[in-house]
Amino acid sequence: MEKEFFTHNRQAIYEAADVDVVILAGNVSLQRSNDASYAFEQESNFWYLTGVNAPGWWLVIEKEMSYLVAPDVDEIHHIFDGSFSSTDAKTISGVDVVLKHKAGENLLETLKESGSKLATIGEDPHKEQYDFALNPGPVNMFLKLQDIFGEIKDCRHELAKLRAIKTPEEIQLIRNAIRLTINGFEAVRNNIHKYSFEYEIEADFDYRFRKQGASGHAYDPIVAAGKNACTLHYGKNQDPLVPGAFVLLDIGARLKGYPADITRTYAHGDVSDRHRAVHLEVETAHHKIIELLAPGLNVKDYSYEVDRIMHVALDNLGLLNDDSDYRKYFPHSISHGLGVDVHDSLGGPETFQPGMVLTVEPGIYIPEEGIGVRIEDDILITETGHENLSDGLPTSL
């Protein structure tokens, strides 16, 4: 992305937040084992506003000035791990000034004395639903600013609404990531009979993504053979493939900050008529649901129609014997936004708007039969309807 992209985004959030100052912190490095850290991944809002993909940085936006605040990096860590230079930070982000950490602390005190009204990313409203700890970078900044300034506006929702409408540049990057992902799927599909283990398929995707210039997987890939597909976020990818069963592949490349998110379910060997019937119902529902999408479509109406379509699919398979069976066999939502985050927020809209990109991913999972099928495509809402960005990859077995 050019620095103008990040400059425009900073101006947009400043105006939307309607305060004197917007302050955000990026992620920090996390321990992997002993004295080693995990590969770093930036907090998505921070990247969207700066393009900086390095740990420990802050962003300060005022009406006429924007600052990046660098972390203190000692000589030992600089030698072993390197550091992101102030020159690169300014060139990539287009900010006016890059400050050392101490100068950034002093700036906060100055803003407090001036009585500035402040916005930042508030507490994650879904944190109680997670089974992991939040990255302490943004969390600690929120607590720090609360302690210094007291009352702070949460601009998380304003950021989500801005990010929901993709620019032409963002859409093109998503297209490129999808193209790389489809290339990987096609190669694997053509050789599906040659694989014996889930990890062989994952390794082939790894190789093809990196060879084509992607930074790697946009999320932990799912290669789920047989009954493993009934675990929605299965990620071990170690088991043998099951002859006469399905293998579900939920995989996407990340390229220049933007991801693809595609799922296909393929047969490994000859599968039963029951397998084929489940796949056909999911595939039929998938295409019907995509056809619903258009600008101005009410999100609640969309959910209602999805439920109607999926009820028919499950009923056709003889799976609806009780009201609870619907969510037993189709336990996840039909769509999520796609952007810098693979599960991008759409900002809680009442209707779908042009420029939104979202997934459509119906699935039917029958644990007692060891059958799991999901099909997922990435859809752009256009001015006149929709475009299936990943329709170059067939959904058929």
N, C-alpha and C positions, 0 to 999 in steps of 0.2 A: 504494500500500500504506500502511496505517496503521503508526505507529511500533511498535505492539504486535507486529506481524509480525516486525520486525527484532530487537526485544528478546527475543522467544521464541527466534529462531534463534541469537542469541548465547548464551543460557542453554543451549540444546541442545548447541552445539558445545563449550562449556566443560565440560559434564558428560561428553560423549563423549570428549573429549581426555584427561581425567583428569590434569590438570597444575595448577600454580598460576596460570599466566598463558598466554593465547593472544594472539599478536600477528600482525597481517597488514598488509600494505601494498597499496594500490590501484595501478592503472596510472598512468603518467605520460604526458604528451603526447609524440607522436612527430613528427619532422620530415617534412613532405611535400615541400617544395622551398624552397631558400634560407632565408628567414626565416618561412616559413609552416608550420603544423602540420596534420596530418590532423584530421578531426572526431574528438572524443574518444569512446572507448568504455571503460566501466569493466570491471575484472576482475570476473568473475561472482561469485566467492565473496565478494569485498569488498562488492559491491552487495547480495548476499543477506543479509549481516550488518549492513548500515548504511543502504542506500538512497541513499548518497552517490554522485552521478554527476559527480564533479569530480576532476581529476588531483592526485596528490601527497599524498594523505591516508593516515594510518595509523590502525589500530584496536588498542586494548589492552583485553583483557577479564580482569578479576580476579574473584574469588568474589563480592565485594559491590560492585564498582565497574567501570564501563566508561568508556573515554576515546576520544575522537577527537583526533588530532594534526593540526593544520592545516599546510599548507606555507607557507613564507615567500613572499609575493607582493609585489614592489616596486611603487612607485607607477606607473611607466611601464607595466608589464604589467597592472596593475589598470585603468588608463585605457583601454588598447587592448583587452584581453581580458575585463575584469571579473574577479571572484573570488567564490568560494562563501563566504557569511558563516558565522561560527560559530553565529549564531542559527539560521539555516536548517539547518545540520548537526545541531544538537541537536534541533530540532523534528522533522525527518524521521526521524532514527535512534533517538531516545529514549535516547541515551547520557547518563550522569550529568554528565560534564565534557568540555569542549572545551579543549584545550591549544594554546598556540603551539608552534612547532617546537622552540625551545630548551628549553622545559619538557618536551617529549616526550623529547628526548635525555637530560635529567636523570632522567626517570622510568626510562629503561632502565638507567642507572647504579645507581639505587636498587634496582631489581629484581635486578641482578647482585650487589650487596652483601648482599642478603637471602637469596641462594642459591635463588631461585625456580626451579622446574622449568617449562620453557617449551615451547610448541608453536607451530608456524607452518606455512605451506604450504611443503613441501619442493620439491626439484628435480622438474621435470616428467619423469615416467618415459618419455615418448614424444618428448622433444625431439630425439633423433637422427633421428627419422623426418620431422621438419619441414624444409621448404625456406625457412624464414623465421626471423628473429631473435625471441626472446622479448621481451616488454615488460620493460624493466629495472626497473620499480617493484617488483614482488614478488620478482624475482631478486636485486636489490640488498639488499632487506630480509633475505632468507634468508642472504646472505653476511655482512651486517652482524651479524645475531644470532649466526651461527656464530662470528664473530670475538670477540664480547663474551662469549657464554655457553658456547661450546664445544659440548656435547651438546644437541641440540634434537630434540624429537619432531616428526615429520611428521604433521599432521592432515588431509592431503589426502583420504585414504580415508574418514575419519569424516565429513568435509564432503560427500563424494559420496553416501554412504549417506543422510545427512539430506536432501539435496536431491532424491534419487530419489523419495521419497514426497511427492507434492504435496498441499498443503492445499486445502480447497474454494475459497479465494480465488485460489490460483494456477491451479487448473483453470478457474475462470470467466474469468480473464484470457486463458488459452490459447484457450478457446472464443471469446472476443471477437476475438482476433487471427485465428482461423480464419474467423470470419464475415466479417471485412473482406477476407480473402484470397479467399474463395469469391466474394464480390461482384465482385472484380477478374477472376477467372477467367471468370465467367459473361459479363461484358461483352466480354471479349476473345474468348471462344469464339463468341459470337453475331456477331462482326464479323471472324472470322478471314480471310474472303475479301477484306477491304478492305485488309489489310496487305501491304506489299511488302518491308519490311526488318525484321530482328530488333529494331533499336533503336526502331521505332515501337511494338512491343508492350511493350517495357520502359518506354517513356515513358508509355504508357497506365496501366500498373500504378503507376508513380511518382505520377502525377496522382491516381488513385483512392485510393491508400493515404493520401496526405497530406490529401486532401480529406475523408477519413473520420476523421481525427484520429490516424492512426498516426504514429510517429516516422519511418517509412520502411520500407525493406526490412530484414528480420531478418538477411539475408546477401546477398552479391552475387548478383543474379538470374541464372538461366540461361535464355536464349532461344536454343535451338539448332536451326537449320534443317538438314534433310537429314543429311549425314555429320557435321556438327558435334556431333550428339547422341552420337556414339561417343567424344567427349572428355568424360569424366564431369563434370569441373568447368569445362566451357567457360564463359567469361564475357565474351568480346569483344562479343558481341551487336551486330555491325556488318554482317553479311552479308545479302544478299538472301534472301528466302524462296524455296524451290524448288517450283515448281508440280509437283504429283503426288508430293510427298514429305511427310514428317512434320515438325512443329515441336514440340520437346520444351520444356515450360515447367516449371522447378523454381523456385518462388517462394513467399515467405511474408512477411507483414507483421509488424512488431513494434509492440506496443501496450502502453504502461505497463510496459515491461521484459520482456514475454513474447512469444514468437514463434509463428508457424505455419510449417509446412514441408510443402508440397503439391507434387506433380508430376502433370502430365497430359501426354499426347502426342496431338496433334490432326493431322488431315489438312489440308494446304493444297491444295485442289483435289482432283481424283479421283486416288486412289492405287491401286496394283496389288493383285492378289489376294495376292501375297507380303507386302506391307506389312500388309494386313488380317489375314493369318494370324499374323504376328509379334505384332501388337497383341492379338489374341484370346488367344494363349497366355500373354502377360504378364498380361492382365486376368483370365483364368481362374485362374492361379497366385496372383495377388494376393488374390482373394477366398477361395481355399482356405487360404492362409497366415493371413489374419486370423482365420479361424474356429478356428485352433489355439489362440489366445491366451486364457488364463484364469489366475486366481490359483493358485499352486502348481505351474504348469507348469514342469518342469525346463528350464533354458535350453539345456543340451546336447541334450536331447530335441527342443526346438524347432528347433535348428540342423539336427539330423539330418532332421527331417520337411521342413524348408525345402529341403534339398539333394535329397531324394527328389522333391518336387514340381517343383523347377526342372529336375532331370534329365529328367523326363517332358516338360516343356515344350520343352526343347532337342532332345530326341530326336524329338518330333513334327515339329519343323522341319527334321530331317535335319542337325543341327549337331554331333552327338556321334560323330565318327569316330576320336577319340583321347581318352585320359584327360585330357590337357591342355586339351581343347576346353571343358570345363565352365567353368573360370575364364577362358578366353579370351573367352567370350561372356556370362558373368555374373561380372564381376570384383570386385564390391563386396559388402559385407555386406548382410544383409536389413533390419537394424533398427539404430537408435540411440535413446538417450534424447532427450527433448525437454523443455526447461525454460528457465532463464535463458540457458543456452547452447543454440544450435540443436542442436549435437551434445553433448547433456548426458550425463554419466556416470550409469549406473544403480548404481554402487557395486560392480560385480562380483558380482551376486547368484547364488545357486544356482538359485533359482526366481523367477518373476515374482510381485509383490506388489500388492495393491490400492493405488491411488494413483499407480502408475507410469504415465508417459505415454511412449510410444515410437512410432517410425515403422514402417511396413511399406512397403518399396519395391523390389519385384522389378524387374529390368530385363534386357533382352536387346539386345546391341549387336553388329552384324555389319558391321565396317568395310569388308569387301570388297564389300558390297552397298549401303553408304551408308545403312543402316537402324539407328536406335537408338530403343528404346522403354523408358520407365520410367513406372511409376504408383506414387504415394506418398500414403498417408493417415496421419493422426495418431490413435493408438489409446490409450484410457484403460483400464487394467486395473481392473475393478470387483470388488466382493465376490463376485459370482456369475458373472462372465465378463469381457466387455469391451464397450466402447462405441467405435464409430468416430466420432470427433468431427468428421470432415470428410466424412461420407457424404452430406451434402447436395449434394455436387458429383459428378455422374455420372462414371464412369470410361470410358464408351464414347467411340468416335470421334465 
